[in-house]
């Protein structure tokens, strides 16, 4: 897994989360992000890290994301260390 592939999956996660108003509200409330920050997410690895952390904190959302985007849910665990702020293992 390289950074480009990780970025593609992370951006799919952003798109997935933005596709549902309930998920958006949950994400914004839990992470402290705002819509402007989300718009900057493609250029901000810290925001992408927060998106991945959000998915990893909510198994039901992670599984739904994986099914909707046809990816293995374990890939999120594998790519998270490629972004800033990773401390330890999941």
BAFI-3210 file (N, C-alpha, C; in Angstrom, 3 decimals, decimal comma, padded with zeros to 6 digits):
// residues 90
n [1|2|3|4|5|6|7|8|9|10|11|12|13|14|15|16|17|18|19|20|21|22|23|24|25|26|27|28|29|30|31|32|33|34|35|36|37|38|39|40|41|42|43|44|45|46|47|48|49|50|51|52|53|54|55|56|57|58|59|60|61|62|63|64|65|66|67|68|69|70|71|72|73|74|75|76|77|78|79|80|81|82|83|84|85|86|87|88|89|90]
n.u [000,858|000,688|001,223|-000,347|-002,432|-003,529|-004,416|-006,437|-008,325|-008,875|-010,043|-012,298|-013,556|-014,127|-015,958|-017,963|-018,780|-019,747|-021,980|-024,244|-026,370|-026,733|-024,408|-022,525|-023,134|-022,590|-019,852|-018,776|-019,535|-018,183|-015,480|-014,802|-014,276|-015,088|-017,247|-015,752|-013,156|-013,425|-013,696|-011,132|-009,841|-008,613|-006,073|-004,967|-003,357|-003,748|-006,467|-007,486|-006,476|-008,025|-010,536|-010,192|-009,694|-012,189|-013,794|-012,601|-013,332|-015,964|-017,438|-019,752|-020,185|-017,784|-017,919|-020,162|-019,206|-017,102|-018,553|-020,118|-018,173|-016,758|-014,411|-012,040|-012,665|-010,470|-008,471|-008,473|-007,334|-004,784|-003,905|-004,017|-001,632|-000,083|-000,632|-000,486|-000,172|-000,618|-000,537|000,657|-001,022|-003,989]
n.v [-001,176|002,104|005,693|007,142|005,334|005,076|007,695|007,847|006,006|007,249|009,629|008,585|007,816|010,313|011,289|009,345|009,792|012,398|011,990|011,599|013,242|012,786|011,344|013,300|015,304|013,888|013,323|015,971|016,949|015,220|015,344|018,003|019,234|021,409|022,341|023,781|022,904|020,247|020,548|021,201|018,876|017,119|018,172|018,084|016,192|015,806|016,175|014,089|012,004|012,348|011,717|009,005|008,060|008,560|006,723|004,361|004,420|003,834|001,104|000,184|002,175|002,055|-000,559|-000,252|001,751|000,297|-001,708|-000,143|001,076|-000,955|-002,036|-003,699|-003,703|-003,823|-002,467|000,176|000,156|-000,519|001,637|003,840|004,349|005,758|008,389|011,577|011,715|009,145|006,856|004,103|000,896|-000,462]
n.w [000,000|-000,972|-000,522|-002,346|-003,011|-000,459|-000,073|-002,006|-001,020|001,413|000,531|-000,655|001,666|002,796|000,890|001,157|003,843|003,610|002,140|003,589|005,709|008,457|009,158|008,551|010,454|012,809|012,457|012,335|014,842|016,564|015,870|015,740|013,405|010,623|007,890|006,028|006,589|005,822|003,100|002,480|002,856|000,861|000,576|003,066|005,234|007,988|008,401|006,862|008,382|010,684|009,655|009,057|011,644|012,770|011,332|012,237|014,853|014,867|014,295|012,924|011,018|009,648|008,532|006,874|005,143|003,922|002,586|000,848|-000,702|-001,727|-000,496|001,587|005,012|006,734|005,486|006,230|008,750|007,964|006,400|008,070|009,668|007,834|007,955|009,723|013,327|014,239|016,829|018,056|017,940|016,377]
ca.u [000,000|001,476|000,506|-001,373|-003,566|-004,130|-005,144|-007,655|-009,278|-009,261|-010,975|-013,563|-014,176|-014,693|-017,141|-018,967|-019,309|-020,483|-023,188|-025,354|-026,402|-026,557|-022,984|-021,810|-023,348|-021,873|-018,432|-018,436|-019,685|-017,204|-014,092|-014,553|-014,076|-016,200|-017,410|-014,610|-012,034|-013,670|-013,416|-009,678|-009,304|-007,690|-004,739|-004,595|-003,255|-004,275|-007,914|-007,707|-006,230|-009,212|-011,610|-009,908|-009,917|-013,636|-014,259|-012,093|-014,022|-017,372|-017,385|-020,900|-019,954|-016,654|-018,401|-021,024|-018,301|-016,408|-019,509|-020,513|-017,035|-016,147|-013,064|-011,945|-012,593|-009,150|-007,564|-008,416|-006,319|-003,469|-003,462|-003,997|-000,280|000,535|-001,056|000,010|-000,879|-000,821|000,225|000,392|-001,736|-005,442]
ca.v [000,000|003,334|006,889|007,502|004,435|005,455|008,950|007,546|005,384|008,277|010,549|007,848|007,885|011,662|011,319|008,502|010,477|013,587|011,611|011,414|014,366|012,291|011,051|014,576|015,927|013,079|013,569|017,338|017,062|014,408|015,687|019,440|019,758|022,142|022,061|024,367|021,977|019,064|020,917|021,248|017,566|016,482|018,734|018,143|014,839|015,751|015,997|012,715|011,159|012,453|010,970|007,584|007,786|008,523|005,420|003,305|004,520|003,462|-000,107|000,077|003,096|001,483|-001,694|000,282|002,385|-000,750|-002,341|000,817|001,443|-002,201|-002,198|-004,507|-002,782|-003,850|-001,558|001,437|-000,080|-000,578|002,929|004,889|004,756|006,595|009,773|012,142|011,529|007,739|006,461|002,723|-000,041|-000,600]
ca.w [000,000|-001,005|-000,083|-003,337|-002,806|000,822|-000,285|-002,768|-000,098|002,379|-000,135|-000,761|002,992|002,915|000,031|001,810|005,023|003,183|001,400|004,511|006,644|009,832|009,336|008,558|011,764|013,785|012,223|012,723|016,287|017,290|015,540|015,800|012,052|010,049|006,456|005,321|006,764|004,985|001,703|002,345|003,209|-000,079|000,722|004,466|005,785|009,349|008,296|006,411|009,559|011,530|008,992|009,273|013,070|012,969|010,848|013,102|016,144|014,692|013,477|012,022|009,897|008,905|007,745|005,823|004,179|003,177|001,678|-000,175|-001,553|-002,168|000,037|002,805|006,154|007,369|004,787|006,982|009,782|007,319|005,870|009,099|010,061|006,817|008,190|010,972|014,589|014,585|018,009|018,465|017,072|016,543]
c.u [000,898|000,600|-000,601|-002,619|-004,291|-004,947|-006,456|-008,715|-009,772|-010,251|-012,319|-014,304|-014,810|-015,989|-018,279|-019,596|-020,150|-021,787|-024,414|-025,305|-026,194|-025,081|-022,173|-021,923|-022,559|-020,368|-018,027|-018,513|-018,601|-015,771|-013,777|-014,239|-015,269|-016,220|-016,245|-013,392|-012,199|-013,391|-011,915|-009,042|-008,386|-006,250|-004,226|-004,557|-003,780|-005,789|-008,239|-007,471|-007,437|-010,391|-011,418|-010,124|-011,405|-014,195|-013,829|-012,757|-015,465|-017,466|-018,552|-020,736|-018,816|-017,119|-019,291|-020,203|-017,646|-017,333|-019,880|-019,394|-016,240|-014,669|-013,140|-011,834|-011,212|-008,158|-007,425|-007,381|-004,917|-002,987|-003,349|-002,590|000,439|000,222|-000,574|-000,838|-001,111|000,071|-000,155|-000,359|-003,221|-005,758]
c.v [001,231|004,536|007,278|006,630|004,768|006,734|008,727|006,948|006,408|009,262|009,882|007,901|009,261|011,747|010,519|009,233|011,687|013,257|011,453|012,500|013,938|012,000|012,335|015,233|015,200|013,350|014,951|017,513|016,350|014,871|017,161|020,050|020,606|021,873|022,621|023,450|020,743|019,357|020,951|019,881|016,943|016,967|018,701|016,741|014,723|015,532|014,584|011,732|011,174|011,683|009,473|007,203|007,697|007,172|004,304|003,309|004,041|002,285|-000,199|001,002|002,573|000,355|-001,215|000,968|001,330|-001,431|-001,404|001,131|000,239|-002,295|-003,083|-003,545|-002,735|-002,904|-000,236|001,313|-000,037|000,785|004,017|005,285|005,653|008,079|010,257|011,751|010,092|007,383|005,039|001,919|000,009|-002,027]
c.w [000,000|-000,642|-001,064|-003,183|-001,505|000,678|-001,036|-001,843|000,922|001,772|-000,398|000,566|003,211|002,123|000,649|002,991|004,651|002,471|002,290|005,584|008,096|010,111|009,391|009,930|012,844|013,683|012,722|014,239|017,062|017,068|015,707|014,445|011,659|008,548|005,652|005,421|005,890|003,522|001,445|002,544|002,166|000,066|002,156|005,077|007,215|009,340|007,832|007,558|010,484|010,966|009,237|010,732|013,387|012,518|011,789|014,473|016,090|013,733|012,492|010,812|009,028|007,993|006,603|004,739|003,300|002,174|000,531|-001,158|-002,026|-001,777|001,280|003,993|006,819|006,696|005,535|008,099|009,186|006,845|006,940|009,523|009,042|006,992|009,553|012,181|014,999|015,767|018,409|017,440|017,354|016,813]
res [x|x|x|x|x|x|x|x|x|x|x|x|x|x|x|x|x|x|x|x|x|x|x|x|x|x|x|x|x|x|x|x|x|x|x|x|x|x|x|x|x|x|x|x|x|x|x|x|x|x|x|x|x|x|x|x|x|x|x|x|x|x|x|x|x|x|x|x|x|x|x|x|x|x|x|x|x|x|x|x|x|x|x|x|x|x|x|x|x|x]
***
